[in-house]
């Protein structure tokens, strides 16, 4: 996708016209625009970064395109922008319909079926070679029985199913979010893993090792 130039003034005007969804000490990161689309700004954190060559915004767009080719629901890219200098890039996209799994935790919308689908969906990602390094329940959207991904800049997509050790590392990103693990009770995580391993490409031996390594982090008892 060709990058379009956006001035600092144009950026400030867009951000002022919308609703701030996320910001940090360096400024506004995510804005809900009046037309319902999302403006996401990426800022470099250092002078030496691969993002100087291939920006995070461009990675975001590329990942969206590649996920769609794999049949994985995600955001629709509208435009890619450079802003004044190589340190600022941005993307405007149409959001994915639905609510994040995190937002519906603890409500009647979270059922055994949702976590069963979540397990199958995660197994599908791994089988299709998707290593989503920002994986957590706040980046997975549920809508009308389907799951999809948002905040997709930090991702590797391999032309082969993920290896066992890569899967373990990917799950480590998920269980770092202790509040998610605690709000979703142990029975839901058991349903998740039962569905995951039923749909997984892992061998029985790898599944057993995976359970031994992962279950304690999700409040589950290691299998004998």
Backbone bond lengths (Angstrom), bond angles and torsions (degrees), N, CA, C in turn:
res aa  C-N    CA-C-N  psi(-1)  N-CA   C-N-CA  omega(-1)  CA-C   N-CA-C  phi
1 X - - - 1.458 - - 1.527 109.34 -
2 X 1.340 116.31 133.70 1.456 121.13 -179.55 1.527 110.38 -75.40
3 X 1.333 115.33 134.14 1.457 120.89 179.67 1.526 110.71 -80.91
4 X 1.335 116.76 138.92 1.460 123.12 177.75 1.524 109.18 -107.96
5 X 1.328 115.81 141.18 1.454 120.05 179.54 1.528 110.35 -76.26
6 X 1.334 115.96 133.18 1.461 122.49 173.90 1.523 107.43 -126.84
7 X 1.313 117.15 128.20 1.462 120.11 -179.90 1.521 110.19 -78.34
8 X 1.323 116.07 162.55 1.462 121.02 176.52 1.529 110.29 -60.22
9 X 1.327 116.46 -36.47 1.472 120.21 178.98 1.524 110.89 -65.20
10 X 1.325 116.83 -43.74 1.473 121.00 178.87 1.524 110.74 -64.04
11 X 1.330 116.50 -39.46 1.460 120.50 177.16 1.525 110.70 -61.78
12 X 1.330 116.52 -48.26 1.470 120.57 -179.53 1.522 111.40 -61.14
13 X 1.321 117.25 -38.35 1.459 120.59 178.75 1.524 111.81 -65.61
14 X 1.319 116.07 -42.68 1.470 119.87 177.78 1.520 110.75 -62.73
15 X 1.324 116.62 -45.09 1.460 119.94 -178.72 1.532 111.25 -65.34
16 X 1.347 116.98 -37.76 1.464 120.33 179.42 1.524 112.01 -68.77
17 X 1.334 116.56 -27.00 1.466 119.96 -177.41 1.525 112.74 -80.23
18 X 1.348 116.89 -16.04 1.460 120.40 -174.82 1.518 113.32 -113.31
19 X 1.311 115.21 -166.04 1.465 122.94 -179.50 1.523 109.18 -109.28
20 X 1.316 116.66 126.20 1.461 121.12 178.76 1.526 109.97 -71.10
21 X 1.334 115.56 124.46 1.464 121.22 178.44 1.527 112.13 -102.44
22 X 1.337 115.69 -27.76 1.466 119.11 -177.95 1.527 109.02 -155.60
23 X 1.340 116.16 136.45 1.455 120.50 174.76 1.521 109.65 -152.82
24 X 1.330 115.59 163.31 1.462 120.96 175.90 1.522 108.71 -137.14
25 X 1.334 116.13 -165.75 1.457 119.65 -175.75 1.521 112.71 -64.65
26 X 1.322 117.53 -17.93 1.469 120.27 -178.74 1.525 112.83 -94.02
27 X 1.321 117.32 -8.15 1.462 118.90 177.87 1.514 113.28 135.92
28 X 1.321 114.89 -171.82 1.465 122.24 -178.22 1.528 109.36 -73.15
29 X 1.328 116.07 132.74 1.460 121.12 -179.48 1.529 112.34 -105.12
30 X 1.337 116.14 -42.11 1.466 120.06 -175.75 1.522 109.36 -133.00
31 X 1.343 116.06 131.31 1.462 122.05 -178.23 1.515 110.11 -129.67
32 X 1.338 116.34 131.97 1.462 121.65 171.46 1.528 107.58 -85.42
33 X 1.320 117.76 115.03 1.455 122.37 -176.76 1.533 111.02 -81.42
34 X 1.341 117.66 159.98 1.470 120.40 -177.95 1.537 114.17 -58.10
35 X 1.339 117.74 -26.90 1.468 120.00 -179.55 1.522 112.90 -85.30
36 X 1.347 116.45 3.16 1.463 120.36 178.47 1.515 114.56 93.07
37 X 1.330 117.48 -7.62 1.460 120.63 176.86 1.537 110.46 -82.11
38 X 1.316 115.66 168.41 1.461 122.32 -177.04 1.527 109.86 -114.49
39 X 1.333 116.10 134.25 1.455 122.82 171.70 1.524 107.97 -106.58
40 X 1.324 116.34 120.56 1.473 121.25 -179.89 1.525 108.64 -119.54
41 X 1.334 116.20 126.29 1.463 122.50 -177.89 1.526 109.55 -106.29
42 X 1.333 115.36 136.69 1.461 121.74 177.53 1.525 108.47 -114.77
43 X 1.330 116.61 130.75 1.455 122.40 177.54 1.525 109.20 -122.23
44 X 1.320 116.26 135.74 1.460 120.11 177.91 1.521 110.17 -69.98
45 X 1.328 116.57 144.46 1.462 121.21 -179.81 1.526 112.41 -97.32
46 X 1.303 118.41 -8.87 1.461 120.66 -179.83 1.507 111.05 -154.81
47 X 1.336 115.71 169.87 1.456 120.22 -178.92 1.522 111.93 -76.72
48 X 1.330 116.63 -28.26 1.456 119.87 -177.54 1.521 108.54 -110.22
49 X 1.314 115.37 107.48 1.455 120.15 -176.29 1.518 109.33 -155.67
50 X 1.337 115.81 143.27 1.466 119.56 174.95 1.514 111.28 -63.52
51 X 1.342 116.96 -19.42 1.456 121.16 179.52 1.525 112.27 -68.02
52 X 1.345 116.82 -16.81 1.458 119.43 174.14 1.524 110.39 -67.62
53 X 1.325 116.42 -30.29 1.463 121.42 -179.92 1.523 110.36 -89.08
54 X 1.322 116.26 -45.20 1.469 121.42 -178.37 1.523 106.62 -132.12
55 X 1.326 116.98 102.44 1.458 121.61 -168.33 1.527 112.29 -65.97
56 X 1.336 115.10 156.91 1.462 120.88 175.81 1.526 111.25 -61.88
57 X 1.329 116.11 -35.42 1.463 119.03 178.26 1.523 110.89 -64.43
58 X 1.334 116.59 -40.85 1.464 119.45 178.20 1.531 110.74 -68.29
59 X 1.335 117.44 -37.14 1.466 120.19 175.14 1.522 110.78 -61.72
60 X 1.329 116.18 -40.24 1.457 121.94 177.55 1.529 109.89 -57.86
61 X 1.341 116.77 -47.22 1.466 120.99 -179.71 1.527 111.64 -65.82
62 X 1.320 115.93 -44.53 1.466 119.70 179.90 1.526 111.12 -61.77
63 X 1.332 116.94 -42.90 1.458 119.93 -179.98 1.519 111.82 -64.17
64 X 1.333 117.07 -37.67 1.461 120.19 177.49 1.523 110.35 -61.15
65 X 1.332 116.81 -44.03 1.455 120.93 179.72 1.528 111.51 -64.13
66 X 1.314 116.66 -42.55 1.462 120.67 -177.61 1.527 111.47 -70.57
67 X 1.331 117.44 -37.37 1.464 120.11 176.95 1.527 111.01 -63.26
68 X 1.324 116.31 -41.93 1.463 119.55 179.74 1.531 111.21 -63.36
69 X 1.336 116.97 -37.92 1.458 119.91 176.95 1.528 111.76 -63.22
70 X 1.335 115.83 -29.19 1.466 121.02 178.67 1.524 112.16 -85.97
71 X 1.343 116.96 -1.03 1.465 120.80 -179.93 1.506 114.15 79.38
72 X 1.333 117.15 22.41 1.464 122.01 -178.99 1.528 108.76 -101.79
73 X 1.329 118.98 118.87 1.472 120.48 -178.84 1.520 112.13 -60.39
74 X 1.325 115.44 136.76 1.456 121.15 176.48 1.520 108.77 -158.92
75 X 1.328 117.59 -171.16 1.460 122.33 -175.17 1.530 110.76 -71.66
76 X 1.335 116.10 159.32 1.463 122.28 175.34 1.527 109.04 -102.99
77 X 1.320 116.19 119.38 1.463 121.44 -178.05 1.527 110.36 -75.53
78 X 1.322 116.12 132.85 1.460 121.95 176.11 1.517 111.05 -103.24
79 X 1.330 118.04 -47.51 1.461 120.50 -179.22 1.518 111.22 -158.66
80 X 1.337 114.28 154.04 1.464 124.02 178.44 1.527 107.97 -116.76
81 X 1.337 117.46 138.53 1.463 120.31 -173.55 1.526 112.22 -136.33
82 X 1.340 115.41 144.76 1.457 122.46 164.01 1.521 106.22 -105.33
83 X 1.347 115.60 144.98 1.466 119.29 -171.71 1.525 109.96 -125.57
84 X 1.293 115.91 94.58 1.466 120.41 169.06 1.516 116.05 71.76
85 X 1.317 118.02 -39.90 1.459 121.24 -179.20 1.518 108.66 -149.54
86 X 1.318 115.69 171.94 1.470 119.94 -178.61 1.529 111.46 -72.30
87 X 1.316 117.52 -10.14 1.463 120.73 -177.70 1.522 113.07 -83.71
88 X 1.340 117.67 -12.16 1.454 121.72 -177.33 1.521 110.05 -125.06
89 X 1.316 116.12 128.20 1.463 121.37 171.70 1.522 107.74 -136.93
90 X 1.323 115.81 163.99 1.466 119.09 -177.90 1.518 109.88 -152.83
91 X 1.308 114.57 161.49 1.459 121.39 175.63 1.525 108.46 -139.31
92 X 1.310 115.96 142.25 1.459 122.09 173.04 1.522 107.06 -112.68
93 X 1.323 116.14 129.46 1.466 119.45 -176.79 1.520 110.94 -144.19
94 X 1.322 114.74 157.03 1.462 121.43 173.55 1.523 107.71 -85.01
95 X 1.329 118.38 126.86 1.465 120.26 -175.60 1.524 112.46 -68.78
96 X 1.303 114.21 159.97 1.466 121.38 176.40 1.527 108.79 -80.43
97 X 1.328 117.24 129.73 1.466 120.88 -178.67 1.523 110.97 -64.48
98 X 1.327 116.09 145.00 1.456 121.31 176.35 1.516 112.99 118.37
99 X 1.324 115.51 -169.61 1.461 123.42 179.38 1.520 109.09 -120.80
100 X 1.330 116.28 147.72 1.456 118.15 175.29 1.526 109.14 -67.15
101 X 1.320 115.64 151.66 1.468 120.22 177.71 1.523 109.78 -59.72
102 X 1.327 117.29 -35.23 1.467 120.39 177.86 1.529 111.09 -60.85
103 X 1.323 116.95 -42.20 1.468 120.63 -177.59 1.525 113.18 -65.85
104 X 1.326 116.62 -26.53 1.466 118.46 -177.92 1.531 112.52 -100.64
105 X 1.344 116.48 1.12 1.461 118.49 175.86 1.527 110.09 -60.03
106 X 1.303 116.67 139.43 1.456 120.72 178.50 1.515 114.29 80.06
107 X 1.339 117.86 4.58 1.462 121.47 177.07 1.521 109.00 -111.80
108 X 1.326 114.75 172.44 1.467 119.59 -179.77 1.524 112.07 -69.94
109 X 1.344 116.70 -11.35 1.464 119.92 179.16 1.521 112.44 -73.10
110 X 1.344 116.15 -22.46 1.465 119.87 179.24 1.519 109.08 -87.74
111 X 1.305 115.31 112.27 1.459 122.09 -178.97 1.531 109.52 -120.88
112 X 1.317 115.41 172.25 1.461 119.42 174.35 1.530 110.51 -57.34
113 X 1.340 116.12 -36.06 1.466 120.54 -178.88 1.525 111.72 -63.10
114 X 1.338 117.46 -37.80 1.466 120.71 179.63 1.522 109.95 -62.11
115 X 1.335 117.28 -44.41 1.468 118.94 -178.17 1.523 111.70 -75.60
116 X 1.314 117.71 -26.02 1.459 119.75 172.02 1.535 109.68 -65.94
117 X 1.324 116.10 -45.80 1.465 120.44 177.36 1.528 110.63 -63.07
118 X 1.330 116.68 -37.03 1.458 120.97 179.31 1.530 110.85 -63.08
119 X 1.322 116.74 -41.08 1.463 120.39 177.35 1.513 112.15 -64.14
120 X 1.333 116.67 -44.37 1.468 121.09 179.03 1.527 110.41 -64.85
121 X 1.335 116.19 -40.27 1.466 121.41 -179.98 1.524 110.87 -63.56
122 X 1.332 117.31 -44.55 1.461 121.04 179.83 1.522 110.86 -64.30
123 X 1.335 117.08 -40.46 1.468 120.54 176.84 1.523 110.72 -62.78
124 X 1.328 116.10 -37.31 1.464 120.60 178.45 1.525 111.09 -64.90
125 X 1.341 117.06 -42.38 1.459 120.55 176.47 1.526 110.44 -57.29
126 X 1.317 116.59 -49.29 1.459 120.85 -176.99 1.525 111.35 -66.11
127 X 1.320 117.33 -38.50 1.464 120.59 179.47 1.529 111.64 -68.16
128 X 1.343 116.02 -28.74 1.473 120.51 179.38 1.526 112.35 -89.38
129 X 1.327 116.86 5.66 1.456 120.75 175.87 1.505 115.39 85.01
130 X 1.344 118.29 15.32 1.458 122.11 -176.99 1.527 109.68 -90.99
131 X 1.330 115.63 116.81 1.462 121.46 173.25 1.522 107.29 -108.46
132 X 1.325 116.44 95.37 1.461 123.17 -176.86 1.521 107.76 -89.18
133 X 1.325 116.17 99.59 1.459 120.12 -172.51 1.525 113.10 -76.20
134 X 1.319 117.49 -11.11 1.467 121.19 174.09 1.527 110.98 -102.19
135 X 1.315 117.31 27.15 1.456 120.09 -175.51 1.531 110.89 -70.57
136 X 1.310 115.59 123.89 1.460 123.81 168.46 1.533 106.66 -163.81
137 X 1.312 116.96 171.82 1.463 120.18 -172.60 1.525 112.93 -69.19
138 X 1.337 117.19 -13.88 1.454 120.58 175.64 1.518 113.06 -83.23
139 X 1.334 117.56 -8.89 1.462 121.78 179.94 1.528 112.60 -113.37
140 X 1.335 116.11 10.84 1.465 121.35 176.19 1.523 107.53 -119.07
141 X 1.331 115.88 123.30 1.467 122.00 -175.08 1.529 110.00 -104.62
142 X 1.341 114.97 137.52 1.467 121.73 178.47 1.524 109.34 -113.97
143 X 1.334 115.77 129.89 1.466 120.03 -179.89 1.528 109.69 -153.86
144 X 1.327 115.21 118.20 1.465 121.89 175.55 1.525 112.40 49.66
145 X 1.318 115.21 47.00 1.458 120.71 175.36 1.514 115.52 83.78
146 X 1.338 117.78 -1.35 1.460 121.20 -179.38 1.527 110.84 -114.23
147 X 1.320 115.92 152.07 1.465 122.37 178.01 1.517 109.51 -118.10
148 X 1.342 116.03 146.93 1.448 120.82 178.65 1.511 110.33 -148.71
149 X 1.338 116.57 174.86 1.461 122.74 -173.85 1.522 112.01 -115.45
150 X 1.342 115.33 142.91 1.459 122.31 172.08 1.530 108.61 -129.65
151 X 1.334 116.83 173.06 1.473 122.86 -179.29 1.527 110.21 53.31
152 X 1.320 115.70 59.18 1.463 122.87 -163.91 1.531 114.61 -102.19
153 X 1.331 118.64 18.52 1.467 120.18 -177.64 1.525 112.03 -66.90
154 X 1.339 118.04 -38.19 1.459 122.42 -173.51 1.524 109.75 -95.95
155 X 1.323 115.66 88.65 1.458 120.20 -172.38 1.517 109.76 -156.15
156 X 1.337 116.07 144.50 1.461 122.08 168.76 1.517 107.64 -119.50
157 X 1.320 115.71 137.59 1.465 120.75 177.55 1.523 107.40 -123.21
158 X 1.328 115.57 112.53 1.458 121.62 -177.39 1.533 110.33 -95.63
159 X 1.332 117.37 155.57 1.475 120.19 177.80 1.521 112.77 -81.86
160 X 1.314 117.64 17.94 1.463 122.81 179.52 1.530 108.34 -145.60
161 X 1.329 118.59 160.44 1.470 120.84 175.98 1.527 110.52 -60.27
162 X 1.324 116.84 149.23 1.463 120.11 -178.94 1.519 110.98 -63.69
163 X 1.328 115.12 141.29 1.449 120.57 174.93 1.528 109.94 -72.59
164 X 1.318 114.53 159.97 1.460 121.55 -176.43 1.529 112.41 -52.84
165 X 1.317 117.53 -48.25 1.470 120.28 -176.85 1.526 111.46 -68.31
166 X 1.321 116.97 -32.63 1.468 119.85 176.47 1.522 110.14 -67.03
167 X 1.319 116.97 -37.46 1.466 121.42 177.08 1.524 110.11 -62.33
168 X 1.320 117.48 -45.06 1.464 120.54 178.74 1.527 110.94 -60.28
169 X 1.344 116.72 -42.76 1.460 120.08 178.67 1.529 110.61 -64.61
170 X 1.331 117.08 -37.17 1.457 119.88 179.94 1.528 111.26 -67.09
171 X 1.316 117.16 -39.55 1.464 120.19 177.10 1.529 111.39 -66.45
172 X 1.331 116.83 -28.52 1.464 119.63 177.66 1.520 110.98 -60.65
173 X 1.335 117.01 -36.21 1.468 120.44 176.76 1.523 110.56 -64.37
174 X 1.327 116.63 -33.02 1.465 120.65 -178.72 1.520 112.01 -73.47
175 X 1.329 117.82 -44.72 1.466 118.52 -174.54 1.529 113.56 -83.29
176 X 1.343 117.45 -1.43 1.469 119.13 171.85 1.528 111.42 -64.15
177 X 1.329 116.81 -26.28 1.470 121.20 -176.21 1.527 108.50 -88.39
178 X 1.341 114.91 84.36 1.452 120.80 -170.37 1.526 112.84 -63.49
179 X 1.331 117.23 -33.02 1.465 118.52 -179.65 1.518 110.91 -64.28
180 X 1.337 117.38 -37.23 1.468 120.47 176.72 1.522 110.56 -62.88
181 X 1.327 115.21 -42.86 1.464 119.83 -178.12 1.523 110.44 -64.81
182 X 1.320 116.58 -37.89 1.464 120.58 -175.98 1.520 112.94 -78.06
183 X 1.336 117.31 -37.99 1.468 119.85 -179.53 1.521 110.89 -68.63
184 X 1.324 116.59 -41.45 1.466 119.97 173.82 1.525 106.72 -81.22
185 X 1.318 117.70 111.02 1.467 120.43 -172.26 1.531 111.75 -66.95
186 X 1.347 113.79 169.27 1.458 119.99 -175.90 1.509 114.40 -57.87
187 X 1.326 118.11 -35.15 1.463 119.76 -178.96 1.524 111.51 -65.05
188 X 1.341 116.88 -34.80 1.462 119.98 177.57 1.524 110.91 -68.50
189 X 1.339 116.90 -41.00 1.454 118.66 178.39 1.522 111.45 -68.25
190 X 1.332 117.69 -30.49 1.463 119.28 175.90 1.526 110.35 -66.36
191 X 1.335 116.32 -40.88 1.469 120.86 176.13 1.524 109.90 -61.86
192 X 1.341 115.93 -42.22 1.463 121.15 177.98 1.527 110.90 -57.05
193 X 1.336 117.08 -51.20 1.457 119.74 -175.76 1.528 112.47 -71.25
194 X 1.329 117.71 -35.08 1.468 119.18 176.08 1.529 110.16 -59.44
195 X 1.339 115.64 -44.30 1.466 120.05 179.30 1.524 110.97 -68.89
196 X 1.338 115.99 -40.09 1.477 120.02 179.84 1.526 110.71 -59.12
197 X 1.322 117.39 -51.07 1.460 119.51 -175.31 1.529 112.05 -71.59
198 X 1.323 117.89 -30.18 1.466 119.90 174.79 1.526 111.25 -63.14
199 X 1.346 116.31 -33.59 1.465 120.79 -177.52 1.521 113.23 -98.03
200 X 1.331 117.44 -4.05 1.456 121.85 -172.58 1.525 112.28 -75.84
201 X 1.353 115.43 155.52 1.462 121.82 174.50 1.522 111.96 -88.20
202 X 1.347 117.85 0.39 1.459 121.35 -177.34 1.522 112.04 -71.73
203 X 1.315 116.37 150.07 1.456 121.23 175.03 1.528 109.51 -71.31
204 X 1.321 116.99 166.05 1.466 121.25 178.98 1.529 110.83 -60.97
205 X 1.322 116.81 -39.10 1.462 120.59 178.89 1.524 110.20 -65.13
206 X 1.329 117.08 -43.61 1.468 120.43 178.93 1.519 111.29 -66.10
207 X 1.320 116.85 -38.33 1.461 120.20 176.99 1.519 110.93 -60.55
208 X 1.327 116.33 -44.21 1.459 120.52 -179.68 1.528 110.89 -62.22
209 X 1.329 116.89 -43.85 1.466 120.84 178.77 1.524 110.81 -64.98
210 X 1.315 116.18 -38.25 1.458 121.55 -179.89 1.528 110.45 -64.01
211 X 1.305 116.89 -43.37 1.467 121.15 178.59 1.525 110.64 -62.19
212 X 1.326 116.39 -42.77 1.463 120.00 179.19 1.532 111.13 -60.90
213 X 1.330 116.29 -38.09 1.463 120.62 -176.83 1.521 112.56 -79.12
214 X 1.337 117.42 -34.68 1.467 120.51 -169.59 1.525 115.27 -98.30
215 X 1.314 117.62 -35.06 1.468 119.87 -170.83 1.531 113.87 -54.02
216 X 1.345 119.56 -43.91 1.479 118.40 -178.81 1.533 113.20 -59.49
217 X 1.327 117.48 -30.71 1.473 120.71 -178.62 1.533 111.52 -72.77
218 X 1.326 116.75 -17.37 1.463 121.13 -178.94 1.533 112.16 -110.40
219 X 1.329 115.63 16.44 1.461 119.87 178.26 1.505 114.03 72.31
220 X 1.335 117.23 23.97 1.448 121.00 -178.36 1.543 109.55 -110.91
221 X 1.310 115.40 154.42 1.463 121.53 179.42 1.511 109.89 -82.93
222 X 1.332 116.61 132.77 1.450 120.11 177.13 1.526 110.33 -59.53
223 X 1.326 117.44 137.08 1.474 118.80 175.79 1.523 110.60 -67.40
224 X 1.324 115.18 147.73 1.475 120.17 179.83 1.527 110.21 -73.39
